[in-house]
Amino acid sequence: MHIQIAKTAGFCMGVRRAVDMAIDAANQTKGSICTYGPLIHNPQVLDILKEKGIPTLYQIPEKGEGTVIIRAHGVPPDTREKLEKAGFRVMDATCPRVIKVQTIIRKHAQSGFHVIIAGDEDHPEVTGLLGYAEGRGHVIDSIEKLAALPSFEKAILVAQTTQNTRFYASVREWVNTSAPHYKVFDTICDSTEKRQAETLALAKEVDLVLVLGGKNSGNTQRLAEVAAEAGTPSLHIESVEEMDPSVLRGKKRIGITAGASTPNWILRQVVNTLEQLSSESHALQGKLKKLQHLLLSTNIYLSLCAAALTYAASVLQGFPHEIRYSLIAAFYVLSMQIFNTLTSIPSDRYNNPERAQLYEKGRSFFFILATLTGLAGLAAALQAGLFPFLLLFFMSLSGILYNAPLIPPRFQVSRIRSLKDIPGSKTILSAMAWAMVCALLPSIGIRGYADAATLGALVFVGILVFVRTAFFDILAMQGDRIVGKETLPILLGEKKSLQLLNLLLTALSLGFFLLVALEIFPLAALLLVTPPFLLIWMLGAEATGRITADVHLAFQTESLFILTGLLAGITRILS
């Protein structure tokens, strides 16, 4: 079974902005918070908001308090006035694209224009738009209704931002022919246009289109309509539980698109389920995928990556590698990653539900495994010498205490009580820890000193791990934000984070050439520039939708560390 995913599937800018505003308000604002009407049209997200203490307000009380968030679809201006008059602090999460349409309507309504809105009369966005028309608004959802309207001396035509592009094109054509004096505005969101165009193209290439999103979501309904218009069988589902495996029988190519209010974890769950169903019909392929998933979920594969980077760091520094230092790094990373995963179960329920389920069921087993591998690493470090042992001991202690509150409540002067409360600390500290255990510890243990090559190896390992961790944090932004994590991408934003990672990888590659030119690294070490270049490509490919954020991407990313070790082996042979 071949699975093809539309590039623009999932949250649009306006929905992401609204959800982020609500989640940030829940994590940072004191007092009661609610949304006026459902924030977006997705039941799973609304359930999460309710769990976060953000209920939905449907009626405006005479007296209110706290913060009320205006839904992404917007509201009539008099509704906002009523909310403020009732005593609420209003936070406006209206989509900027909708605000643009509201502004157009307000401006022309004040000049006496009638407003014709191509949209669904009972949709909340349309209700909000009508509120700006000063009683001269008219909603049409067919050419017949448009033709039945009186001929206005002055009128404008706008569309609900999630309207079917082909329908609106026919409406515009009728107006140009029958009422050319009307002013026509192209107000369908560009995200809507792209999604519908992609869905149409996708439907022509596959045997079945799965449309993911809320049943009451206008833009998701349009995607289902577009798929049906293409003549391809389609199935509109809200979650993986609604997917009927019998519908998939005989389908070799499955296309997936998702509405603008569909979170990425719903998309991932559906993709994972489809892959499992596909694996059941291919025994060998199924076993390989299960093995891949097991290695990633248990962090065993990542510990092998640490061993490979330790070997690469030794090659760069020019001293014979001792296998025990790769074991020390592998044990340390496995122990710390398991402890970190155990504390990340709440966010994993959204970012990686299968891993969350695995660790919830085997919590005791993984705790014992993390403890034993941590002790094994310390025992191996003690055999290597006092300094390696002390360095690893303090690193392990810092890792274990990362989530522990270190400042008593009575001495707390800010919301920071532990290392994890420092924004972006996980990404930075992980990179530093890997660099020390993979590059510094072997150098001191074997040679008894560090030099320029050690510094270069430290930077090399540190940047690779920093980029890998930050990249995964970007993919996990929605789940992390829900549980209140302040990772580097949440702090900087996705765009700036990607720019930072690309800048670091470019600087690392250029620095490599400089260190080779200065004969600090051997000439053959230029082979190790390959992984940074591949990471740059992967960052760009994921950002543009050319590759999908799934278990395969995670495995490929981690495999770059294994590749680094293999290239280091070739470097040693050639040097």
N, C-alpha and C positions, 0 to 999 in steps of 0.2 A: 504494500500500500504506500503510495506516494502522497505526502502531506504538503500542501502549498498554502502559505499564510499571506494574506494581504499586508502590504507594508505599513499601511496606516491603521491597522486593527488596534482597537483599544482607546484609552482615554485621549480625548482631544485637549487642546490648550485650555478651553474654557472650563471643562469638567475638572481637569487636573487642578486648575487654579482654585475652583470652588471647594474641592475636597481638601486640598492642602490648607486653605484658609480655615476650614472647619476643624481639621485635625490639629493644626497649630493652636487654634483658639482653645480646644479642649485641653491641650498639654500645657498651655501657658497662661490662660485667663482664669482669674478667680471669679467665683459666682456662677450662677446658672447660665446655661447656653442652650439655645434651641434654634431650629430652622423654621422659617415660615413656609410651609408647604414642603414636600420632599425636595431635598437639595438637588438631587439628580434622579433620573429614572433608572435606578438599578437597586433591586431589593437587597442584594448581598451587601452593598455599600451602606445602605440605609440601616441594616441590622448592625453593622459595625459602628456606625455613628451612635446608634442607640446604646450599644455596649459602652461607648466612650462617654456616655452621659449627655448626648445631644439628641433629644427627642424632636419630633416634628409637631409644630404648632399649626393647627388648621383654622382656628377661630381667634380673632384678636380680642383679648379680654379688656375690660374697662381699665384695669390697672395691671401693669406688668413690671418686671424687674429683670436685671441681668442683660445678657446679649442675645439678640435675635439676628440670625443670618438670613439674608434674602437669597432665595434659591438661584441657581445658575440661569434659569429661564427668565428671571426678572419678574417684577410685579408692577401693577399700575401705580402712578405717582401718588394717588390718594391713599393707597394701601400703606406706603412708606410713611406718609404723614400720620396715619392712624397709629402705626406702631410706635412712632416717636412720641405721639401725644399720650399713649398709654404708659409711657415711662421706660420703654426699652432703649438700650443702646444698639443702634442698627449697624450691622456690618454687611456691606453690599458685595455679594459674591456673583452678581449678574455677569454673564459672559461678556467680554468686551465687544464681541461681534454683535450681540443682541443690543448692547448699549448704543452701538452705531446706528442700528435700525430705529431704536427709540428716538434718537436725536433727529434723524431724518423726518420721522413722523411729526415730532413736536414742532420742528421748524416750519413745516408746510401747513400743519393744522392751524398754527397761529396766523398764517396768511390766508386762511379760508379754504384750503384745499380739502377735498374729500380724500380718504385714504382707503385704498383697496389692498387687502392683505390676502395673498395666496397661501392658504394654510389650513390647519385643522381648527375649527371653531372652539373645540373644547380643550385644546392644548394650552398649558399654562403660559407658554411664551406668547401665544396669540392673545390671550387674555390680557397680559401685560401690555402688549403693543396697542391694543384697542384703547387702553387707558390714556394714551398720549394723543389720540385722534380727536379729542374734544367733542365726542358725540357724532363725528362724521366718519366713523370707521365701518368698513364692510368686509366681511370674510367670505372668500369663495374657495371651493375645493373642486370646481369643475368649470369647463367652458360654458356650460349651460347656465350656471349661476352667474357667471360673469356677464353673459349676454343679457340676462334678465335684469341687470341693474339699470337704473335710469342713466341717461347720458349727462354726465356732469360737465359743467363749464371748466372747472379746475379740479384735477384729480392726480394722485400719484399712485403708482403700483409698486408694492414691495412684496417680498416673500418671507415666510417663516424661514429661519436660517437653516433648518434641516429639511426643507421641502425637496421633493423629487425634482431633479434638474430637468428631466425631459418634460415633465408636466409644466414646469414654469416656463420652459422654452415655448411650449404651445400657447400658454397664456400671453406671453410677450408678443408672439406672432399675431394673435387675435387683436391685441391692443394696437399694434403698429398698423394693422389693416383697418380696423373699425373705429378706433379712437386715437389717431396719431398725435393729438394734442395733449394726451396724458403724459406725465413724466414717469419714466420707468427706471427703477433702480435695481441693480443686481445685488441682492442682499443675501443670497444663499452663501453660507460659510464656505470658504475655499477647502476646508477640511471635509465638509459634506460632499462637495463636488469630487474631490480626490477619492474618497471612499466609494462613492457610487461608480465612478469610472473604473476603479480597480476591481470592484465587485463584478461589474459587467465583463471586464476582460478575463477575470478569474473564472467566471461561470462558463466561458467558452472553452476553457482548457481542462476542466475537471468533470467528473461524473456526478458529483454531489457537492453542494455548497452548504456548509454549516454557518449559520448566522448567530452569533452570540450576543446576548444583551437582553435587557428588560423587555417584557412583552408590552409595556405601556410606553416604551421609548420611541418617540417619533422617528429619530434618525435610524434606529435599528430596524423599524418596520419598513422604512424606505429601502434599506439594503436587501431585505427579504423580497420586496417588490421588484427591485432591479434584477435580482437573481432569477425570479420567476419569469420576468419579461424576456430573459435570455433563453428560456426554454429548458433550463437545467434544473433538475430536482433540487429542492432546498429544504432545509430544516431549521426553524428558528427556535433556539433553546436559551434558557436563562442560565443553566448550569449543567455540569457534567451528569448530574443525576437524571436529567431529562433525556439524555441521549439513548436511543434505542439501538442496540447493537445489530438488530435484524435489518435496520435501514441501510447498514453499511455493507451488507453481503453483496458480493459481486462488484463492489466499487473499488477500482484500482487507483483512482486519483481523487483525493478529497481536498476541497478548497475550504479555507476558514477565513471568515471576516468577522469583525466585531464592531458593535456600535460605539459611539463616542463616550458613552457612560459605562462601558464594560471594563472592569479592572484587569490588569495583566495576569493576576493569579488565576482568574477564571479561564483565560486563554491557555495558560500553561497546564492547568488540570485537564482540559479537553485534549490538548496535544499529547500529554503523557498517556491518557486513556487510549487514544487512538493508536499510539505506538505499542502499547501493551496488547491491544487486540490484534494488531498486525503481527506482533511477535508470536502470538499463539499459533498462527498458521505457518510459521517458519521456525522450526525448533532450534536450529543453530543460531540464527539471528536473535531469537528470544533469549537464549542463554547468555550470549555475548552482551546484550543490553542489560540484563539483570546483573551480570558481573560488573559491568561498567557503573551501574547505579550503586551497587554495593560498595565498590572501591571508593566512589566519591562520597557517599553518605557517611561511611564509617571513618572518613579522613585517612584511610590507609594509603590511598594513592597520593595524597598530599604529603604524607610522611616520606614516601619514596622520592617525591619531588625535592624535598629538603635534602635527602641523601645525595641526589644528583647535583644540586647546587653547591653542596659542600665539596664534592669532587671537583667541580668546575672552578671554585674559588682557589683550591689548592693548585690546580694547573696554572691559573693566572699568576699566582704568587711564586711559581717555579720550584716548589718543594715536593718530595715524594708524598703521596697520599696514603694515609693510614685508615683502613676501613672502619675502625672504631669511632672515628670522628663523624663519619656518615651515619653510624648507628646512633651516636649521641644526638645528632641533629634530628634524625627520624623519630627517636623516642620523645624528644622534647616537643617537637611540632605536633606529633600525634596526641600527646597528653594535653597540651594547651588547646588544640583545636577541638578536642572532645569536650573539655570543660566549657569552652566558648559556645559550642553548639548546644550544650545542655542549657545554658543560660539564654540562648537565642530561640528557644522553642516558640514563644509567643509570636515573634515576627515570622518564623519559619512556617507557621500555620498558613500564612498568605504567600510567602516567597517560595517555599519548598515544602508543601504539605506532606509529601511522602517521607521526607527526612524527619519532619516534626513528629509524625506518627511513629516512625521507627525508634526515635529517641524517647518518646513518651512511654512506649511499651517496654523498652529495655533500659530505662533510666538507671537502675541499680547496676546492671551489667556494664554500661558505658562508664559509670562513675568508677567502678573497680578497675576497668581497663585503663582509664586515664591515670588513676593513681599508680598502678603497677608500671605502666610505661614511663611515667614521670620518675619513679624510683629507679627503674632500670637505667634511664639516662644519667641520673645522678651517680649511680654506681660505676657506670662506664667512665664518667668524667673524673671520678675520684681516682680510678686506676691510671688516668692520664696525667694526674698531678693536682696539686692543691689549687692553683689558679683556675684551671678549667672547672674544677668542682665548685669553687666559690662563685665564679661567674654564672654558671648554670643554676646554682642554688638561688641566687638573688633574682635571676631572670624568672625562674619558676615561681618563686614567692610573689614576685610582682604580677605575674600572670594570674595566679590563684586569687590574689587580692584585688584584681582589676575591678570586680563587681562589688567588692565589700565596702560598706560605708566606713571611711577612715576618720571623718570629723564628727564628733558627738553633736547631736542636735543643738545643745545649748551654746556651742561655740560656732555654729554655722552662720556665716554672714552672707552667703549666696546660696543658690540652689545646688552648687557643686559640693557633693559629699564624698564622692569616690572618683577613681580615675575614669570610669566609664561615663561620668557626667561631663567630662571635658569634651566639647564638640570636636569631632574628628580624631579623637585620641586613638581609637582602635586601629585605624589605618596607619598612622604614624608609628605607634609603638610596635605593631606587628612587623613592619618593615625593619625597624631598628633591631628587634629581637632576632629575626631571621639573619640579618647581616652579621650580628655578633656571633651567633652559634654556627653559622656556615663559613664565615671568613676569619673573624678575629680569634675565636677559640682554638681552631686548628693551628693557626700561625704561632700563637703563644705556646701552645702545648707541644708542638713539634720542634719549632725553631727557637723559642724562648724570646722572640721579639716581633715587632711589627714594623713595616717599612712602607714606602710609597706604593708598592704593589698591593700590600694589605689594604691600604686606604682605597685604592682603585677597586679591589675586589669587594670591599664593604659597600661602596657606592653602587657597584654593578648589581649585587644581590639585593641591596636595599631598594633601589628604584624598580627592579623587576617585581619584587613582592609588593611594593607600594602600589604600582599600577594594577597588578592582579587583584589586590584587595579592594582598591577604589573602583575598579571596573565592576566587580561583583556587587559592590555597594550601590552603584548606579542602577544595576538591574533590579536591586531589592529596595529601591527608594519607597515604593508605595507601602510595602509591608512594614519597613522600618519607621516610616513616618506615623503609621497607625499606632504603633506601640510606644512612640515617643523617643525613638533613637535619634541622636543628632550626629549622623555620619557626615563625612566630608562632602559628599555630593548634595546632601540636604542643606548643608551650611552654605555651599558655593552655588548650588544649582547644577543641573545636568550639563548645560552647555559649557559653563566655565570649568567644570570638573574635567570634561573631555579635552578642553583646550590645555589644561594643566598637564594631563597625562601625556598628551601628544608632545607637549613642550619638553617634559622630562625625558621621554624616550628619544626624542631628537637630540637633546643635549647629551644623553648617555652614548648614543651612537657616535657623535662627533668627538666626545671625550675618549672613546675607545681608540679612534684613529690617532688622537694626540698621544695617548699613552704608548701606543705601538711605535709612533715616530720617535718618542723619547727613549725607546727600548726598555720601558718599564714592564710592558707586556710583550710576549713573543709575537713575531709577525703572524704566525699561524692563528693567533688568538682572534684575528679579524673574523674568523668563522663565527664567533660568538655574537657578532652584531646581528646575525640572522633572527634570533628570537625577538629583539626589540622591534625590528622592521615588521615581523609578522604580527606583533601586538598592535602596532600602528594600523596595519591593515584591518585587523579584527575590530578595533575600536570604530573605525570608519564604516566598516561593513555592517556592524550591528546598529550604529546610529542611523544608517540610511535604509535599514530593513533588508539588506542583502543576505544576512544570516539571522537566524532566530535565536532568541535567548531561551535555550532549553538545556537539557542535560548534556547534549552533544557539544554545545558551545562551552560549557563548564569543563568537560573532559578535554576538549581541544586546547583550552587556555592552560589548564594544569599541565598538559602534555608538553607545552613549550619549555617547562622546567626540565622534563626528562630529555627533551631534545638538546637543551643546553649542556647537560651532562654528556650526552653522546658526542656532541661537537667538541667538547673539552677533551674527550678521549682521542679524537682525531687530531686535535691540536697538539696533544702530548706526543703522538706518533710522529707528527711532522716536525716538531721542534728539535 
